[in-house]
Amino acid sequence: MPIYEYICKSCGERFSLLQKVSATEKDTTCPKCASGEVKKVMSSFCCSGSDAGLLSSSSSHGFSGSG
Ligand SMILES: [Zn+2]
């Protein structure tokens, strides 16, 4: 069985569960606040050790270079 990651919409708790493939968000409750409002998240494979920070905008710098 694969491990699924969830984020609780109520308290923001992030947890992972070993569930069946057929398991859905409705079958899952938050272990912290027992809320049913959870959201399944995809676990990242390539980029590990990174906090949940999607707000990352990089400003384009002017490419300086002369022959
Ligand atoms: Zn919760």
N, CA, C, O and the ligand as a Tripos MOL2 file, in Angstrom:
@<TRIPOS>MOLECULE
protein
  269   267    68     0     0
PROTEIN
NO_CHARGES

@<TRIPOS>ATOM
      1 N           0.8480   -1.2040    0.0000 N.3       1 MET1
      2 CA          0.0000    0.0000    0.0000 C.3       1 MET1
      3 C           0.8810    1.2520    0.0000 C.2       1 MET1
      4 O           1.8930    1.3130    0.6990 O.2       1 MET1
      5 N           0.4970    2.2050   -0.7610 N.am      2 PRO2
      6 CA          1.2690    3.4500   -0.8280 C.3       2 PRO2
      7 C           0.9870    4.3710    0.3590 C.2       2 PRO2
      8 O          -0.0290    4.2460    1.0430 O.2       2 PRO2
      9 N           1.8960    5.2740    0.5760 N.am      3 ILE3
     10 CA          1.7190    6.2580    1.6400 C.3       3 ILE3
     11 C           1.2330    7.5650    1.0320 C.2       3 ILE3
     12 O           1.8320    8.1190    0.1090 O.2       3 ILE3
     13 N           0.1350    8.0270    1.5840 N.am      4 TYR4
     14 CA         -0.4370    9.2770    1.1000 C.3       4 TYR4
     15 C          -0.2270   10.3810    2.1270 C.2       4 TYR4
     16 O          -0.2430   10.1460    3.3350 O.2       4 TYR4
     17 N          -0.0340   11.5570    1.6290 N.am      5 GLU5
     18 CA          0.1240   12.6940    2.5130 C.3       5 GLU5
     19 C          -1.1180   13.5610    2.4580 C.2       5 GLU5
     20 O          -1.7200   13.7680    1.4040 O.2       5 GLU5
     21 N          -1.4730   14.0510    3.6080 N.am      6 TYR6
     22 CA         -2.6620   14.9000    3.7000 C.3       6 TYR6
     23 C          -2.3320   16.1690    4.4760 C.2       6 TYR6
     24 O          -1.4160   16.2110    5.2970 O.2       6 TYR6
     25 N          -3.1030   17.1800    4.1870 N.am      7 ILE7
     26 CA         -3.0200   18.4130    4.9600 C.3       7 ILE7
     27 C          -4.4120   18.7480    5.4590 C.2       7 ILE7
     28 O          -5.3710   18.7980    4.6890 O.2       7 ILE7
     29 N          -4.5050   18.9760    6.7530 N.am      8 CYS8
     30 CA         -5.7930   19.2910    7.3480 C.3       8 CYS8
     31 C          -6.1380   20.7470    7.0620 C.2       8 CYS8
     32 O          -5.3450   21.6570    7.3060 O.2       8 CYS8
     33 N          -7.3260   20.9360    6.5470 N.am      9 LYS9
     34 CA         -7.7560   22.3030    6.2500 C.3       9 LYS9
     35 C          -8.1850   23.0390    7.5100 C.2       9 LYS9
     36 O          -8.2430   24.2690    7.5440 O.2       9 LYS9
     37 N          -8.4800   22.2700    8.5310 N.am     10 SER10
     38 CA         -8.9810   22.8780    9.7470 C.3      10 SER10
     39 C          -7.8590   23.4270   10.6210 C.2      10 SER10
     40 O          -7.9090   24.5710   11.0710 O.2      10 SER10
     41 N          -6.8320   22.5830   10.8570 N.am     11 CYS11
     42 CA         -5.7710   23.0110   11.7600 C.3      11 CYS11
     43 C          -4.4260   23.1210   11.0450 C.2      11 CYS11
     44 O          -3.4480   23.6060   11.6130 O.2      11 CYS11
     45 N          -4.3910   22.6710    9.8110 N.am     12 GLY12
     46 CA         -3.1650   22.8080    9.0430 C.3      12 GLY12
     47 C          -2.1460   21.7230    9.3130 C.2      12 GLY12
     48 O          -0.9910   21.8290    8.9010 O.2      12 GLY12
     49 N          -2.5720   20.6790   10.0050 N.am     13 GLU13
     50 CA         -1.6690   19.5810   10.3180 C.3      13 GLU13
     51 C          -1.3440   18.7780    9.0610 C.2      13 GLU13
     52 O          -2.2250   18.4660    8.2600 O.2      13 GLU13
     53 N          -0.0940   18.4580    8.9100 N.am     14 ARG14
     54 CA          0.3160   17.6510    7.7710 C.3      14 ARG14
     55 C           0.7110   16.2660    8.2590 C.2      14 ARG14
     56 O           1.5640   16.1190    9.1340 O.2      14 ARG14
     57 N           0.0740   15.2510    7.6760 N.am     15 PHE15
     58 CA          0.3290   13.8910    8.1380 C.3      15 PHE15
     59 C           0.3030   12.9490    6.9580 C.2      15 PHE15
     60 O          -0.2400   13.2530    5.8970 O.2      15 PHE15
     61 N           0.9030   11.8030    7.1750 N.am     16 SER16
     62 CA          0.9470   10.7930    6.1280 C.3      16 SER16
     63 C           0.3460    9.5050    6.6450 C.2      16 SER16
     64 O           0.5300    9.1250    7.8010 O.2      16 SER16
     65 N          -0.3810    8.8400    5.7540 N.am     17 LEU17
     66 CA         -1.0560    7.6150    6.1350 C.3      17 LEU17
     67 C          -0.8020    6.5240    5.1120 C.2      17 LEU17
     68 O          -0.6380    6.7780    3.9190 O.2      17 LEU17
     69 N          -0.7760    5.3080    5.6190 N.am     18 LEU18
     70 CA         -0.6370    4.1590    4.7450 C.3      18 LEU18
     71 C          -2.0390    3.6710    4.3830 C.2      18 LEU18
     72 O          -2.7390    3.0740    5.2000 O.2      18 LEU18
     73 N          -2.4190    3.9380    3.1600 N.am     19 GLN19
     74 CA         -3.7960    3.6580    2.7720 C.3      19 GLN19
     75 C          -3.8670    2.8400    1.4970 C.2      19 GLN19
     76 O          -2.8850    2.6610    0.7770 O.2      19 GLN19
     77 N          -5.0540    2.3600    1.2550 N.am     20 LYS20
     78 CA         -5.2980    1.6870   -0.0090 C.3      20 LYS20
     79 C          -5.3010    2.6980   -1.1500 C.2      20 LYS20
     80 O          -5.4010    3.9080   -0.9440 O.2      20 LYS20
     81 N          -5.1900    2.1690   -2.3320 N.am     21 VAL21
     82 CA         -5.2030    3.0440   -3.5060 C.3      21 VAL21
     83 C          -6.5730    3.6860   -3.6700 C.2      21 VAL21
     84 O          -6.7130    4.8030   -4.1690 O.2      21 VAL21
     85 N          -7.5730    2.9380   -3.2320 N.am     22 SER22
     86 CA         -8.9410    3.4140   -3.4140 C.3      22 SER22
     87 C          -9.3670    4.4000   -2.3280 C.2      22 SER22
     88 O         -10.4770    4.9310   -2.3570 O.2      22 SER22
     89 N          -8.4790    4.6330   -1.3790 N.am     23 ALA23
     90 CA         -8.8260    5.5500   -0.2990 C.3      23 ALA23
     91 C          -8.9120    6.9720   -0.8130 C.2      23 ALA23
     92 O          -8.1140    7.3970   -1.6480 O.2      23 ALA23
     93 N          -9.8720    7.6870   -0.3120 N.am     24 THR24
     94 CA        -10.0570    9.0680   -0.7370 C.3      24 THR24
     95 C          -9.9370   10.0090    0.4550 C.2      24 THR24
     96 O          -9.7320    9.5820    1.5910 O.2      24 THR24
     97 N         -10.0690   11.2820    0.1680 N.am     25 GLU25
     98 CA         -9.9830   12.2740    1.2260 C.3      25 GLU25
     99 C         -11.1190   12.1220    2.2340 C.2      25 GLU25
    100 O         -10.9900   12.4550    3.4120 O.2      25 GLU25
    101 N         -12.2330   11.6070    1.7230 N.am     26 LYS26
    102 CA        -13.3970   11.4710    2.5970 C.3      26 LYS26
    103 C         -13.2260   10.3200    3.5870 C.2      26 LYS26
    104 O         -13.9090   10.2570    4.6100 O.2      26 LYS26
    105 N         -12.3100    9.4170    3.2680 N.am     27 ASP27
    106 CA        -12.0500    8.3010    4.1710 C.3      27 ASP27
    107 C         -11.0150    8.6530    5.2250 C.2      27 ASP27
    108 O         -10.6660    7.8420    6.0830 O.2      27 ASP27
    109 N         -10.5410    9.8730    5.1360 N.am     28 THR28
    110 CA         -9.4330   10.2790    5.9930 C.3      28 THR28
    111 C          -9.8460   11.3860    6.9410 C.2      28 THR28
    112 O         -10.5650   12.3140    6.5710 O.2      28 THR28
    113 N          -9.3810   11.2690    8.1550 N.am     29 THR29
    114 CA         -9.6200   12.3200    9.1370 C.3      29 THR29
    115 C          -8.3020   12.7500    9.7580 C.2      29 THR29
    116 O          -7.3560   11.9680    9.8500 O.2      29 THR29
    117 N          -8.2580   13.9740   10.1710 N.am     30 CYS30
    118 CA         -7.0550   14.5150   10.7820 C.3      30 CYS30
    119 C          -6.8060   13.8450   12.1370 C.2      30 CYS30
    120 O          -7.7010   13.8000   12.9810 O.2      30 CYS30
    121 N          -5.5950   13.3260   12.3450 N.am     31 PRO31
    122 CA         -5.2690   12.6650   13.6190 C.3      31 PRO31
    123 C          -5.1220   13.6530   14.7690 C.2      31 PRO31
    124 O          -5.0620   13.2620   15.9350 O.2      31 PRO31
    125 N          -5.0670   14.9080   14.4340 N.am     32 LYS32
    126 CA         -4.8510   15.9260   15.4660 C.3      32 LYS32
    127 C          -6.1580   16.5110   15.9830 C.2      32 LYS32
    128 O          -6.3960   16.5940   17.1880 O.2      32 LYS32
    129 N          -7.0000   16.9140   15.0290 N.am     33 CYS33
    130 CA         -8.2530   17.5510   15.4360 C.3      33 CYS33
    131 C          -9.4690   16.7520   15.0010 C.2      33 CYS33
    132 O         -10.6100   17.1600   15.2190 O.2      33 CYS33
    133 N          -9.2040   15.5920   14.3720 N.am     34 ALA34
    134 CA        -10.2720   14.6850   13.9600 C.3      34 ALA34
    135 C         -11.2430   15.3290   12.9820 C.2      34 ALA34
    136 O         -12.4210   14.9780   12.9270 O.2      34 ALA34
    137 N         -10.7300   16.2700   12.2210 N.am     35 SER35
    138 CA        -11.5690   16.9170   11.2280 C.3      35 SER35
    139 C         -11.5400   16.1340    9.9180 C.2      35 SER35
    140 O         -10.5280   15.5370    9.5530 O.2      35 SER35
    141 N         -12.6490   16.1530    9.2390 N.am     36 GLY36
    142 CA        -12.7390   15.4360    7.9790 C.3      36 GLY36
    143 C         -12.3260   16.2830    6.7890 C.2      36 GLY36
    144 O         -12.2800   15.8100    5.6540 O.2      36 GLY36
    145 N         -12.0290   17.5370    7.0700 N.am     37 GLU37
    146 CA        -11.6310   18.4440    5.9980 C.3      37 GLU37
    147 C         -10.1320   18.3300    5.7510 C.2      37 GLU37
    148 O          -9.3370   19.1370    6.2310 O.2      37 GLU37
    149 N          -9.7790   17.3220    5.0010 N.am     38 VAL38
    150 CA         -8.3730   17.1480    4.6920 C.3      38 VAL38
    151 C          -8.1780   17.1840    3.1880 C.2      38 VAL38
    152 O          -9.1080   16.9570    2.4130 O.2      38 VAL38
    153 N          -6.9640   17.4700    2.8010 N.am     39 LYS39
    154 CA         -6.6480   17.5520    1.3880 C.3      39 LYS39
    155 C          -5.4360   16.6810    1.0930 C.2      39 LYS39
    156 O          -4.4080   16.7540    1.7660 O.2      39 LYS39
    157 N          -5.5900   15.8690    0.0840 N.am     40 LYS40
    158 CA         -4.4900   14.9870   -0.2820 C.3      40 LYS40
    159 C          -3.4340   15.7770   -1.0490 C.2      40 LYS40
    160 O          -3.7370   16.5520   -1.9550 O.2      40 LYS40
    161 N          -2.2010   15.5540   -0.6570 N.am     41 VAL41
    162 CA         -1.1050   16.2450   -1.3240 C.3      41 VAL41
    163 C          -0.1520   15.2150   -1.9240 C.2      41 VAL41
    164 O          -0.0080   14.0980   -1.4280 O.2      41 VAL41
    165 N           0.4630   15.6200   -2.9640 N.am     42 MET42
    166 CA          1.4190   14.7520   -3.6220 C.3      42 MET42
    167 C           2.7860   14.9080   -2.9640 C.2      42 MET42
    168 O           3.3050   16.0170   -2.8320 O.2      42 MET42
    169 N           3.3480   13.8010   -2.5610 N.am     43 SER43
    170 CA          4.6710   13.8540   -1.9630 C.3      43 SER43
    171 C           5.7150   14.0670   -3.0530 C.2      43 SER43
    172 O           5.7000   13.4250   -4.1040 O.2      43 SER43
    173 N           6.5960   14.9720   -2.7660 N.am     44 SER44
    174 CA          7.5960   15.3230   -3.7690 C.3      44 SER44
    175 C           8.7200   14.2990   -3.7940 C.2      44 SER44
    176 O           9.1910   13.8460   -2.7510 O.2      44 SER44
    177 N           9.1270   13.9550   -4.9660 N.am     45 PHE45
    178 CA         10.1820   12.9610   -5.1240 C.3      45 PHE45
    179 C          11.5330   13.6270   -5.3670 C.2      45 PHE45
    180 O          12.5580   13.2400   -4.8050 O.2      45 PHE45
    181 N          11.4940   14.6230   -6.2080 N.am     46 CYS46
    182 CA         12.7500   15.2290   -6.6300 C.3      46 CYS46
    183 C          13.2980   16.2030   -5.6030 C.2      46 CYS46
    184 O          14.4910   16.2160   -5.2980 O.2      46 CYS46
    185 N          12.3740   17.0330   -5.0710 N.am     47 CYS47
    186 CA         12.8160   18.1070   -4.2050 C.3      47 CYS47
    187 C          12.4660   17.7890   -2.7540 C.2      47 CYS47
    188 O          11.3540   18.0510   -2.2980 O.2      47 CYS47
    189 N          13.4190   17.2290   -2.0490 N.am     48 SER48
    190 CA         13.1610   16.8880   -0.6580 C.3      48 SER48
    191 C          13.8610   17.8870    0.2590 C.2      48 SER48
    192 O          14.8400   18.5280   -0.1250 O.2      48 SER48
    193 N          13.3520   18.0030    1.4470 N.am     49 GLY49
    194 CA         13.9410   18.9080    2.4090 C.3      49 GLY49
    195 C          13.5530   20.3400    2.1700 C.2      49 GLY49
    196 O          14.2710   21.2620    2.5580 O.2      49 GLY49
    197 N          12.4410   20.5270    1.5440 N.am     50 SER50
    198 CA         11.9800   21.8890    1.2890 C.3      50 SER50
    199 C          10.6500   22.1220    1.9790 C.2      50 SER50
    200 O           9.7270   21.3150    1.8640 O.2      50 SER50
    201 N          10.5630   23.1990    2.6740 N.am     51 ASP51
    202 CA          9.3160   23.5130    3.3630 C.3      51 ASP51
    203 C           8.2420   23.9490    2.3830 C.2      51 ASP51
    204 O           8.5180   24.2580    1.2240 O.2      51 ASP51
    205 N           7.0310   23.9650    2.8680 N.am     52 ALA52
    206 CA          5.9150   24.3460    2.0080 C.3      52 ALA52
    207 C           5.9760   25.8350    1.7310 C.2      52 ALA52
    208 O           5.3860   26.6360    2.4550 O.2      52 ALA52
    209 N           6.6780   26.1930    0.6990 N.am     53 GLY53
    210 CA          6.7760   27.5940    0.3460 C.3      53 GLY53
    211 C           6.6810   27.7490   -1.1520 C.2      53 GLY53
    212 O           7.6880   27.7650   -1.8600 O.2      53 GLY53
    213 N           5.4850   27.8600   -1.6120 N.am     54 LEU54
    214 CA          5.2790   27.9550   -3.0500 C.3      54 LEU54
    215 C           5.4210   29.3980   -3.5340 C.2      54 LEU54
    216 O           5.5070   29.6720   -4.7310 O.2      54 LEU54
    217 N           5.4420   30.3040   -2.5650 N.am     55 LEU55
    218 CA          5.5510   31.6980   -2.9440 C.3      55 LEU55
    219 C           7.0190   32.0560   -3.1730 C.2      55 LEU55
    220 O           7.6820   32.6550   -2.3270 O.2      55 LEU55
    221 N           7.4750   31.6770   -4.3090 N.am     56 SER56
    222 CA          8.8640   31.9590   -4.6280 C.3      56 SER56
    223 C           8.9480   32.5480   -6.0290 C.2      56 SER56
    224 O           8.8370   31.8380   -7.0290 O.2      56 SER56
    225 N           9.1400   33.8100   -6.0780 N.am     57 SER57
    226 CA          9.2270   34.4570   -7.3700 C.3      57 SER57
    227 C          10.6320   35.0140   -7.5590 C.2      57 SER57
    228 O          11.1470   35.7480   -6.7150 O.2      57 SER57
    229 N          11.2110   34.6690   -8.6300 N.am     58 SER58
    230 CA         12.5580   35.1580   -8.9140 C.3      58 SER58
    231 C          12.5060   36.2190   -9.9980 C.2      58 SER58
    232 O          11.9670   36.0070  -11.0840 O.2      58 SER58
    233 N          13.0640   37.3280   -9.6830 N.am     59 SER59
    234 CA         13.0720   38.4100  -10.6650 C.3      59 SER59
    235 C          14.1550   38.1550  -11.7000 C.2      59 SER59
    236 O          15.2650   37.7210  -11.3940 O.2      59 SER59
    237 N          13.7900   38.4360  -12.8990 N.am     60 SER60
    238 CA         14.7300   38.1900  -13.9840 C.3      60 SER60
    239 C          15.8010   39.2740  -14.0420 C.2      60 SER60
    240 O          15.5110   40.4670  -14.1200 O.2      60 SER60
    241 N          16.9980   38.8320  -14.0040 N.am     61 HIS61
    242 CA         18.0900   39.7900  -14.0620 C.3      61 HIS61
    243 C          18.5020   40.0460  -15.5140 C.2      61 HIS61
    244 O          18.3120   39.2140  -16.4010 O.2      61 HIS61
    245 N          19.0630   41.2110  -15.7050 N.am     62 GLY62
    246 CA         19.5330   41.5430  -17.0380 C.3      62 GLY62
    247 C          20.8110   40.7740  -17.3450 C.2      62 GLY62
    248 O          21.7700   40.7970  -16.5740 O.2      62 GLY62
    249 N          20.8050   40.1290  -18.4240 N.am     63 PHE63
    250 CA         21.9720   39.3270  -18.8020 C.3      63 PHE63
    251 C          23.0760   40.2440  -19.3480 C.2      63 PHE63
    252 O          22.9770   40.7890  -20.4480 O.2      63 PHE63
    253 N          24.0950   40.3860  -18.5620 N.am     64 SER64
    254 CA         25.1820   41.2680  -18.9690 C.3      64 SER64
    255 C          26.3470   40.4450  -19.5020 C.2      64 SER64
    256 O          26.8460   39.5230  -18.8570 O.2      64 SER64
    257 N          26.7400   40.8070  -20.6630 N.am     65 GLY65
    258 CA         27.8580   40.0710  -21.2330 C.3      65 GLY65
    259 C          28.2230   40.6440  -22.5870 C.2      65 GLY65
    260 O          27.3880   40.7430  -23.4860 O.2      65 GLY65
    261 N          29.4510   41.0080  -22.7130 N.am     66 SER66
    262 CA         29.8810   41.5640  -23.9810 C.3      66 SER66
    263 C          31.0950   40.7720  -24.4890 C.2      66 SER66
    264 O          31.9490   40.3230  -23.7250 O.2      66 SER66
    265 N          31.1200   40.6330  -25.7630 N.am     67 GLY67
    266 CA         32.1110   39.8400  -26.3840 C.3      67 GLY67
    267 C          33.5380   40.3180  -26.2740 C.2      67 GLY67
    268 O          34.4480   39.6720  -26.7940 O.2      67 GLY67
    269 ZN         -6.6500   18.9280   11.8670 Zn       68 ZN68
@<TRIPOS>BOND
     1     1     2 1
     2     2     3 1
     3     3     4 2
     4     3     5 am
     5     5     6 1
     6     6     7 1
     7     7     8 2
     8     7     9 am
     9     9    10 1
    10    10    11 1
    11    11    12 2
    12    11    13 am
    13    13    14 1
    14    14    15 1
    15    15    16 2
    16    15    17 am
    17    17    18 1
    18    18    19 1
    19    19    20 2
    20    19    21 am
    21    21    22 1
    22    22    23 1
    23    23    24 2
    24    23    25 am
    25    25    26 1
    26    26    27 1
    27    27    28 2
    28    27    29 am
    29    29    30 1
    30    30    31 1
    31    31    32 2
    32    31    33 am
    33    33    34 1
    34    34    35 1
    35    35    36 2
    36    35    37 am
    37    37    38 1
    38    38    39 1
    39    39    40 2
    40    39    41 am
    41    41    42 1
    42    42    43 1
    43    43    44 2
    44    43    45 am
    45    45    46 1
    46    46    47 1
    47    47    48 2
    48    47    49 am
    49    49    50 1
    50    50    51 1
    51    51    52 2
    52    51    53 am
    53    53    54 1
    54    54    55 1
    55    55    56 2
    56    55    57 am
    57    57    58 1
    58    58    59 1
    59    59    60 2
    60    59    61 am
    61    61    62 1
    62    62    63 1
    63    63    64 2
    64    63    65 am
    65    65    66 1
    66    66    67 1
    67    67    68 2
    68    67    69 am
    69    69    70 1
    70    70    71 1
    71    71    72 2
    72    71    73 am
    73    73    74 1
    74    74    75 1
    75    75    76 2
    76    75    77 am
    77    77    78 1
    78    78    79 1
    79    79    80 2
    80    79    81 am
    81    81    82 1
    82    82    83 1
    83    83    84 2
    84    83    85 am
    85    85    86 1
    86    86    87 1
    87    87    88 2
    88    87    89 am
    89    89    90 1
    90    90    91 1
    91    91    92 2
    92    91    93 am
    93    93    94 1
    94    94    95 1
    95    95    96 2
    96    95    97 am
    97    97    98 1
    98    98    99 1
    99    99   100 2
   100    99   101 am
   101   101   102 1
   102   102   103 1
   103   103   104 2
   104   103   105 am
   105   105   106 1
   106   106   107 1
   107   107   108 2
   108   107   109 am
   109   109   110 1
   110   110   111 1
   111   111   112 2
   112   111   113 am
   113   113   114 1
   114   114   115 1
   115   115   116 2
   116   115   117 am
   117   117   118 1
   118   118   119 1
   119   119   120 2
   120   119   121 am
   121   121   122 1
   122   122   123 1
   123   123   124 2
   124   123   125 am
   125   125   126 1
   126   126   127 1
   127   127   128 2
   128   127   129 am
   129   129   130 1
   130   130   131 1
   131   131   132 2
   132   131   133 am
   133   133   134 1
   134   134   135 1
   135   135   136 2
   136   135   137 am
   137   137   138 1
   138   138   139 1
   139   139   140 2
   140   139   141 am
   141   141   142 1
   142   142   143 1
   143   143   144 2
   144   143   145 am
   145   145   146 1
   146   146   147 1
   147   147   148 2
   148   147   149 am
   149   149   150 1
   150   150   151 1
   151   151   152 2
   152   151   153 am
   153   153   154 1
   154   154   155 1
   155   155   156 2
   156   155   157 am
   157   157   158 1
   158   158   159 1
   159   159   160 2
   160   159   161 am
   161   161   162 1
   162   162   163 1
   163   163   164 2
   164   163   165 am
   165   165   166 1
   166   166   167 1
   167   167   168 2
   168   167   169 am
   169   169   170 1
   170   170   171 1
   171   171   172 2
   172   171   173 am
   173   173   174 1
   174   174   175 1
   175   175   176 2
   176   175   177 am
   177   177   178 1
   178   178   179 1
   179   179   180 2
   180   179   181 am
   181   181   182 1
   182   182   183 1
   183   183   184 2
   184   183   185 am
   185   185   186 1
   186   186   187 1
   187   187   188 2
   188   187   189 am
   189   189   190 1
   190   190   191 1
   191   191   192 2
   192   191   193 am
   193   193   194 1
   194   194   195 1
   195   195   196 2
   196   195   197 am
   197   197   198 1
   198   198   199 1
   199   199   200 2
   200   199   201 am
   201   201   202 1
   202   202   203 1
   203   203   204 2
   204   203   205 am
   205   205   206 1
   206   206   207 1
   207   207   208 2
   208   207   209 am
   209   209   210 1
   210   210   211 1
   211   211   212 2
   212   211   213 am
   213   213   214 1
   214   214   215 1
   215   215   216 2
   216   215   217 am
   217   217   218 1
   218   218   219 1
   219   219   220 2
   220   219   221 am
   221   221   222 1
   222   222   223 1
   223   223   224 2
   224   223   225 am
   225   225   226 1
   226   226   227 1
   227   227   228 2
   228   227   229 am
   229   229   230 1
   230   230   231 1
   231   231   232 2
   232   231   233 am
   233   233   234 1
   234   234   235 1
   235   235   236 2
   236   235   237 am
   237   237   238 1
   238   238   239 1
   239   239   240 2
   240   239   241 am
   241   241   242 1
   242   242   243 1
   243   243   244 2
   244   243   245 am
   245   245   246 1
   246   246   247 1
   247   247   248 2
   248   247   249 am
   249   249   250 1
   250   250   251 1
   251   251   252 2
   252   251   253 am
   253   253   254 1
   254   254   255 1
   255   255   256 2
   256   255   257 am
   257   257   258 1
   258   258   259 1
   259   259   260 2
   260   259   261 am
   261   261   262 1
   262   262   263 1
   263   263   264 2
   264   263   265 am
   265   265   266 1
   266   266   267 1
   267   267   268 2
@<TRIPOS>SUBSTRUCTURE
     1 MET1         2 RESIDUE 1 A MET
     2 PRO2         6 RESIDUE 1 A PRO
     3 ILE3        10 RESIDUE 1 A ILE
     4 TYR4        14 RESIDUE 1 A TYR
     5 GLU5        18 RESIDUE 1 A GLU
     6 TYR6        22 RESIDUE 1 A TYR
     7 ILE7        26 RESIDUE 1 A ILE
     8 CYS8        30 RESIDUE 1 A CYS
     9 LYS9        34 RESIDUE 1 A LYS
    10 SER10       38 RESIDUE 1 A SER
    11 CYS11       42 RESIDUE 1 A CYS
    12 GLY12       46 RESIDUE 1 A GLY
    13 GLU13       50 RESIDUE 1 A GLU
    14 ARG14       54 RESIDUE 1 A ARG
    15 PHE15       58 RESIDUE 1 A PHE
    16 SER16       62 RESIDUE 1 A SER
    17 LEU17       66 RESIDUE 1 A LEU
    18 LEU18       70 RESIDUE 1 A LEU
    19 GLN19       74 RESIDUE 1 A GLN
    20 LYS20       78 RESIDUE 1 A LYS
    21 VAL21       82 RESIDUE 1 A VAL
    22 SER22       86 RESIDUE 1 A SER
    23 ALA23       90 RESIDUE 1 A ALA
    24 THR24       94 RESIDUE 1 A THR
    25 GLU25       98 RESIDUE 1 A GLU
    26 LYS26      102 RESIDUE 1 A LYS
    27 ASP27      106 RESIDUE 1 A ASP
    28 THR28      110 RESIDUE 1 A THR
    29 THR29      114 RESIDUE 1 A THR
    30 CYS30      118 RESIDUE 1 A CYS
    31 PRO31      122 RESIDUE 1 A PRO
    32 LYS32      126 RESIDUE 1 A LYS
    33 CYS33      130 RESIDUE 1 A CYS
    34 ALA34      134 RESIDUE 1 A ALA
    35 SER35      138 RESIDUE 1 A SER
    36 GLY36      142 RESIDUE 1 A GLY
    37 GLU37      146 RESIDUE 1 A GLU
    38 VAL38      150 RESIDUE 1 A VAL
    39 LYS39      154 RESIDUE 1 A LYS
    40 LYS40      158 RESIDUE 1 A LYS
    41 VAL41      162 RESIDUE 1 A VAL
    42 MET42      166 RESIDUE 1 A MET
    43 SER43      170 RESIDUE 1 A SER
    44 SER44      174 RESIDUE 1 A SER
    45 PHE45      178 RESIDUE 1 A PHE
    46 CYS46      182 RESIDUE 1 A CYS
    47 CYS47      186 RESIDUE 1 A CYS
    48 SER48      190 RESIDUE 1 A SER
    49 GLY49      194 RESIDUE 1 A GLY
    50 SER50      198 RESIDUE 1 A SER
    51 ASP51      202 RESIDUE 1 A ASP
    52 ALA52      206 RESIDUE 1 A ALA
    53 GLY53      210 RESIDUE 1 A GLY
    54 LEU54      214 RESIDUE 1 A LEU
    55 LEU55      218 RESIDUE 1 A LEU
    56 SER56      222 RESIDUE 1 A SER
    57 SER57      226 RESIDUE 1 A SER
    58 SER58      230 RESIDUE 1 A SER
    59 SER59      234 RESIDUE 1 A SER
    60 SER60      238 RESIDUE 1 A SER
    61 HIS61      242 RESIDUE 1 A HIS
    62 GLY62      246 RESIDUE 1 A GLY
    63 PHE63      250 RESIDUE 1 A PHE
    64 SER64      254 RESIDUE 1 A SER
    65 GLY65      258 RESIDUE 1 A GLY
    66 SER66      262 RESIDUE 1 A SER
    67 GLY67      266 RESIDUE 1 A GLY
    68 ZN68       269 GROUP 0 **** ****
